[in-house]
């Protein structure tokens, strides 16, 4: 009876910590599903641990989640290296996973968070140890001494990793304002569907340029069009099947058939107006794009 009570008490304490642990794992991994797996692994390890010997449960759980995430990142890096080796050995690459594979409601909500998603794009450029040091220290105030134990380096070396990561994040291109992009692109698609020509003109820069690759042209897109009136005429009354999406970390749109992206739309914005539209339909290029459908 006592053991059952203590187990329920421990579970309650863990659930109190879960939101923070989930945030740590998501910043580390960039995937809601993998983050949930990492947090669950922390719970399993907590159940096996001598809880009475844990002085600071917050710090202990954060360290465990950090260690689990680091293992996942290192394994992911190795898988990517192996995949690249396979591509070098075989002419035909394996088929791509469906573009909206991760577009469940929870992840869509996370992706719609402008700062969070943009930051994840930058964090993905960091090495696993750099990402761990930066995320845990700068975002969750974990001491370097604790992080050092996870990555098996000295506190001084860990501090240098975080500093290097910080410089890379700060030196990256300015994080895109996804809320602003969402507002403009969503308004553009709505105006296109309703055939609101004047509204389209208001959203397009006078010298806007639209171009499409050969595959997109083969299924009906214009190869190249310049000027707001020409682009507005093309889209007015169209875009019925286009869905709002994140395309390589920026708000764009996709046309899909049976959950597979056929054409991706990239938008370039300046001062709240669209200055360029690119249509990508070539399968090889689509495979290289990071796409998450938002609607």
C-alpha positions, -999 to +999 in steps of 0.1 A: +000+000+000+028+024+009+047+015-022+016+021-044+011+055-027+047+065-032+045+054-069+014+076-074+031+105-056+061+102-079+039+100-110+022+132-098+055+150-093+067+138-128+035+151-145+041+185-129+075+186-146+063+172-179+055+205-197+090+218-190+107+185-200+086+184-232+098+220-240+134+210-234+131+179-256+113+197-284+139+225-285+166+198-287+149+175-312+126+197-332+100+169-333+070+167-310+068+129-314+105+124-306+102+148-277+074+128-262+095+096-266+124+113-248+102+124-219+087+089-216+122+075-214+130+099-186+099+086-167+111+050-172+145+059-158+130+078-129+110+047-119+142+027-119+162+053-099+168+057-062+146+087-059+155+092-022+190+100-033+179+126-058+184+160-042+169+182-070+143+164-091+141+192-116+178+192-124+179+154-124+151+150-149+164+178-171+198+161-172+182+128-181+161+143-208+192+161-221+212+129-222+184+110-240+180+138-266+218+138-272+217+101-279+189+106-303+207+135-321+239+115-324+220+085-338+202+108-362+234+123-374+249+088-380+218+077-399+221+107-421+257+099-428+248+063-437+220+075-459+244+098-478+267+069-482+239+048-497+230+076-521+266+077-533+264+039-540+230+038-557+217+058-586+181+058-575+173+073-541+147+057-519+112+072-521+105+102-499+082+101-470+048+119-474+054+156-471+028+162-444+039+132-424+044+153-392+015+176-398-007+164-369-026+191-349-001+193-321+028+198-344+009+222-366+003+244-336+040+242-327+050+251-363+026+280-363+045+296-334+067+320-353+097+323-330+097+287-320+097+273-355+122+297-368+145+290-340+142+253-346+153+258-381+185+275-369+191+250-341+190+222-367+223+236-381+241+230-348+261+199-339+244+177-312+268+188-284+265+224-293+227+222-295+225+206-261+248+231-244+230+261-259+195+249-253+200+237-218+220+267-206+206+296-226+170+285-227+166+265-195+193+279-172+210+246-166+245+251-151+275+243-173+287+218-147+255+197-151+256+199-189+293+189-189+284+156-171+259+148-199+283+154-228+314+141-209+334+173-213+348+199-189+326+228-178+350+251-197+347+232-229+309+231-225+308+268-220+328+272-253+303+249-271+274+271-259+293+302-269+300+289-304+264+279-308+252+313-296+274+330-322+260+308-349+224+314-339+229+352-336+249+353-369+222+334-388+199+352-411+172+371-392+145+348-380+115+351-403+084+368-391+061+338-397+030+356-383+034+384-408+041+359-436+011+339-426-012+369-427+000+380-462+001+345-478-033+335-463-049+367-476-034+361-510-048+326-512-082+337-500-083+365-526-072+341-553-099+316-545-126+343-544-114+360-576-108+393-558-085+409-584-081+443-567-072+426-534-046+405-552-031+437-567-029+452-532-009+422-519+015+421-548+044+444-554+042+462-587+073+444-600+064+410-586+079+381-605+065+346-607+085+316-621+079+279-623+101+249-630+095+226-659+074+201-640+051+228-626+048+242-662+039+208-675+009+206-653-004+241-662+017+268-645+030+297-665+068+295-669+075+332-660+053+362-654+063+397-643+042+425-629+013+426-605-015+426-631-001+396-649+004+376-617-030+386-604-047+375-636-031+341-633-042+335-597-076+353-597-102+326-594-076+299-589-056+283-560-087+263-551-067+233-541-037+252-526-031+246-488-012+269-465+021+253-455+055+259-441+081+254-468+117+253-456+107+273-425+088+301-443+050+304-450+041+291-484+015+268-500+013+233-516-009+215-540-013+179-530-028+146-543-033+117-520-012+134-493+017+138-517+029+173-526+027+179-563+037+216-563+052+238-536+047+276-536+075+298-522+067+334-515+092+363-510+078+392-491+091+428-486+073+455-467+042+434-464+038+427-501+047+397-523+077+404-545+083+369-559+065+336-562+083+304-571+065+271-581+084+239-575+071+207-590+103+187-598+103+156-576+139+158-567+136+194-555+104+187-536+122+159-517+148+185-505+121+208-491+110+207-455+072+209-458+045+210-431+009+216-440-008+241-417-044+237-427 
